[in-house]
Amino acid sequence: MPLDATRAAIRLAHQSGAKIIFDPAPVSNVPGELFPMVDVIKPDTKEAEVLTGLHVTDRDSARQAAHHLMKQGVKAVAVQAGSQGDLLVWHGGERWLPRIPVKAVDATGAGDTFAAALAVALAEGRSLEEAGPFASAAAALKTTKLGARPALPGRQEVEALLSRITDSS
């Protein structure tokens, strides 16, 4: 999406009181004025590096990048922590989301799936603490099939995976 369109969409959503989950792809310099309007930003490692100047490779560097973005006004950050998983950070808390072991065949659209599932869970009134695992499970399932849109998992698949993970812990 062109930056002007992104800027306009974020401003309109903010003015209407909507929750804004922002996936800054393709990576570019985001105007600092937008950060305070964003409820959750979801950068991958490359996007996090462009936005913060920090090389993100693991949980600790993901936490540093998240705090950097929150200092700029973002309310919460879901940052990819290399191949280990994702870190969800908000004021007063964080949730580590380790990679869910699945037989991955295609990662295309996994980040978009994570953002969409996070939006669904938050729209249902779940906390970030609860929404993170739901989003992580949806993204993991997406990777088990080829393609982006045709491989999107349904709610029952996501809930079943979450149930299996919870039962095995």
Secondary structure, DSSP 8 states (H G I E B T S, - for coil): --HHHHHHHHHHHHHHT---EE---S-----GGGGGG-SEE---HHHHHHHHS----SHHHHHHHHHHHHHTT-SEEEEE-TTSEEEEEETTEEEEEE------S--TTHHHHHHHHHHHHHHTT--HHHHHHHHHHHHHHHTTSSSSGGG---HHHHHHHHHHHHHH-
